[in-house]
């Protein structure tokens, strides 16, 4: 199975991204547009995973304790060399800490963290085939949307299924993030 770990988006952000991409999308534009139900913020791509690794990953991720994470989208942008249109996500200390804890948890299962710095984003479209020119698409981004901030209260383990129509994702496991409350000098952790 082909797995990755990610944060699901709030309904409000999905609606805002739908509106933004509707203004950019045109038939025959040479891009494969991702479906709204597949939008997420990747924490770690695991790739091909054996059943033994799957069991290890699930157990290790269940042991990850982290607070809920405030999430803010910044702007639409591109990874030019990869031919990807995306929505950038602000890299906050809370988001980075969760990403580091996830990658540390999967290491004993045989997964190596990426050497590149973590760049949280949401993939909206990919150039088909050899198409990598994003100039026309960039020109359509006249005004950056204002995105709603949300709080991630869970992260998910997804399985990815590839086809000629693009990738399809299914949730395999859910992992709750906790909320920390201060109550008369006592710290309470609420799952």
N, C-alpha and C positions, 0 to 999 in steps of 0.2 A: 504494500500500500504506500501511497505517496502523501506525506503529511506535512502540515505546517501549523504553527501556533499563532493566533491572532486575536485582536480585539474587535468585537462587532460594533457597528455604528448605531447611533440612536435613530429613531424614525424621523426626527426633525432634520437631521443632517442628511439622511438618505433623500428626503424630499428636496432639500436645497441642492444636492448634487444632481438629482434628476433634472431640475429646472436649469441648472448651469450647463449640463451636457446636452440638453434638448436644443439649446441655442447654438451649440457647436457642431452637432451631428448633422451630416447631410449624406444622402444616399450616394454610394459610389465614391466615397471620400478616401478609400484605401486604408481604412482603419477598422480594426475589430474592436467594437465597443463592449466593455464588460457590463454584465447584467447587474442591476442594483442589488439583487439578492446575494451577489458575490462580493460586494464591497466590504472591506475590512482593513485593519491596520496590522500588518505582519509584525510579529515579535521575533519569530525565528522560522526559517524554512528548514525542514528536516529532510525532505526528499524521500527516496525509497526506504521503507522501514519494514523490518521483519516482525513477525508476531512477538518474538522475544523482546525486541527493542520497543515495540508498542507497549507491552506490559510494563517495561521499565520506565518508559516516558510517562505513562499515566500515573504510576506510583510516585515518581519523582516530582511531577507537576502538582500532585495533590499535596505535597509537602511544601510547596511555595507559599509563603505567607507574605502578603503585600497589601497595602491599603488601596482603596479605590483610587482611580487615576483620573484627574481632570484632563479632558482632551479638547484641544482647540485646533481647528483647521486654519491654515494661514492663507493660502492662495493657490490658484491653479498654476501649474507649471509643467515642465517637461524634463525628461531624461533624454537629451538629444541623441546621444550615441545609440541608445537602446530603442529609440523611436516610441517613447511612452508619454502619454498625457496623464497627468496625475494631479491630485490635490495634496499639497504639502501639509504635514501635521507638525505643530510646534513641539520641539523636543524639550520637554520639561524634565526636571530632576525626578519626578515621580514616574514618568513614562520610561525614562532611561533606567531607573532602578528596577522596574518590573522586567524590562527587556534583559537586563543583566542577570536577574534571578532566574528567568526562564532558561537562558542559555547555559547558566551554571548547572541548573537542574538536569539538563539533557546530556551534559558531558559524560557522566558515568554510563550512559546508555549508548555511547559511541558516536555522538554528534559533536562536531567541532564548530565553535563560533566563527562567524565570518571575520576576516581580518579588516575589512572596510568598516569605517565608522557607521553607526546606525543612523539611517535617514528615514524616519517614519513617513509614510505616504499612503495614499489610496490610489491604486491603478484604475484609470477610467477608460483608456483606450490604448491599443498597441498597433503600430504599423504592420500591415499584412506583408508577408514575404520579405522582399528586400527594401520595401519602402521605409525610409528613415527621415524624410523631409517633413518637418513639423511646421514649416514656415506659414503655410496657409492656415493651419489650425491655430497657431499662436496669434495670427493677425485677427482672428475672430474673437479673441479674449480682449474685449474693449474695456470692460469693467469687471473688477474682481468682486465676486459675491461676498456677502457678510454671512459667515457660517455661525450657527448656534453652538455654543460651548456645551459639552455634556460630560457626565462623569461615568467612566467605565467601571462597572461593578462586577465584571467577570472577564475572563479571557477563555478562549476556546481552542480545542484541538480539532483541526479540520482535516478531512481527507479530500484530496484533489483528484478528479477524474478528467483526463485530457481527451479531446475529440477534435475533429476538423472544425467544429463550430465554436471551439474555445473550451476553456476549463469550466467544470462544474464542481462545486464544493458541497460537502456534507459535514455537519457537525458530528464528531465522534464523542467528545467529552466536554464538559463545562467545569470551570474552576472559579469559585467565588473569590472576589476580593473583599476585604473587610473594611469597615468604617471605624475610625477611632473617634470616640466622643470623650470630652472632658466633662465630668459631672462632680461638682463640689470637690475638686482636687484629686479625684480618682479617675484613672483612665479606664474606660470601658471599650472593649473590642466587640463590635457588632458584625456578625457574618452577613 
